[in-house]
Amino acid sequence: MNLSRFYKVSALVIVATTIMAAWGFSPVGVDAVVPVHWNASGVPNGYASSLVAFLLVPLITLAVAVSLVVVPRIEPRRENLLRSAAAYQSVGIAVVLLMLVIQVVVVLAGTGNPVPIGTLVGGGVGLLFVVIGNVLVTVRSNFLFGVRTPWTLSSDLAWDRTHRVVGRLFVVGGFLMVILALTAELLWVLAVMLGFVVVVVLVAVVYSYRVWASDPNKRSIGG
């Protein structure tokens, strides 16, 4: 699988987040206690040492990059995943760019700078949802990437139709989150995110079963 763009973006993000960590250590040192978690009102309610807080995102980004490289090697439906390479790469890039946004929030907050947490994180997650929604329709049936219910995995018709419906939901939900991130409080962004997840899960389960049940070419569950 050609993931050259993903490799390049991941490398740049790892370098950028590491440089930001070094910049953050300059004013506060490595032993300072800094916020790493905020409540629904944007008030810090979780703390860690600056050493952990500032280096966590680069390490997580590295782990994400490695895992996305390993996944295609263990996928049982490898050919289908290879056919989904463009979507796979696009989502991977969006995820590591979101990690860059999170690093900006953590380092700025840890060094005492004002940071619009809801706007940056909520908007970033919303854009990630939009990217996912736009590429879901191109994802072929596999066990590791996409909407994986017992019925989508045993019916190509259920897989295709469910991904079209869920993809549209992701785009709409993502844009709504971006708008709220720019105009509303963090609490509303989180509420919409939680509600969106619940709706998507319910739609994916119910709709995929209904399509599977009507598919004359469906396979037995696990087949």
QUINORPE-V277686 format. One record per backbone hydrogen bond with DSSP energy under -0.5 kcal/mol. NH is the residue of the N-H (numbers start at 0). CO is the residue of the C=O. If there is no record, write none. Layout:
# QUINORPE-V277686
nh-><NH	NH>
co-><CO	CO>
This chain:
# QUINORPE-V277686
nh-><2	6	7	8	9	10	11	12	13	14	15	16	17	18	19	20	21	22	23	24	25	26	27	28	33	33	35	36	38	41	44	45	47	49	50	52	53	54	55	56	58	59	60	61	62	63	64	65	66	67	68	69	70	71	72	73	73	74	77	77	80	81	82	83	83	84	87	88	89	90	91	92	93	94	95	96	97	98	99	100	101	102	103	104	105	106	107	108	109	110	111	112	116	119	120	121	121	122	122	123	124	125	126	127	128	129	130	131	132	133	134	135	137	138	139	147	148	152	154	158	159	160	161	162	163	164	165	166	167	168	169	170	171	172	173	174	175	176	177	178	179	180	181	182	183	187	188	189	190	191	192	193	194	195	196	197	198	199	200	201	202	203	204	205	206	207	207	208	209	210	211	212	213	214	214	215	217	218	222>
co-><0	2	3	4	5	6	7	8	9	10	11	12	13	14	15	16	17	18	19	20	21	22	23	24	31	47	45	45	42	38	36	36	33	31	29	48	49	50	51	52	54	55	56	57	58	59	60	61	62	63	64	65	66	67	69	69	70	70	74	75	76	77	78	79	80	81	83	84	85	86	87	88	89	90	91	92	93	94	95	96	97	98	99	100	101	102	103	104	105	106	108	107	114	115	116	116	117	117	118	119	120	121	122	123	124	125	126	127	128	129	130	131	134	135	79	145	146	148	151	154	155	156	157	158	159	160	161	162	163	164	165	166	167	168	169	170	171	172	173	174	175	176	177	178	179	184	184	185	186	187	188	189	190	191	192	193	194	195	196	197	198	199	200	201	202	202	203	204	205	206	207	208	209	210	211	213	214	153	219>
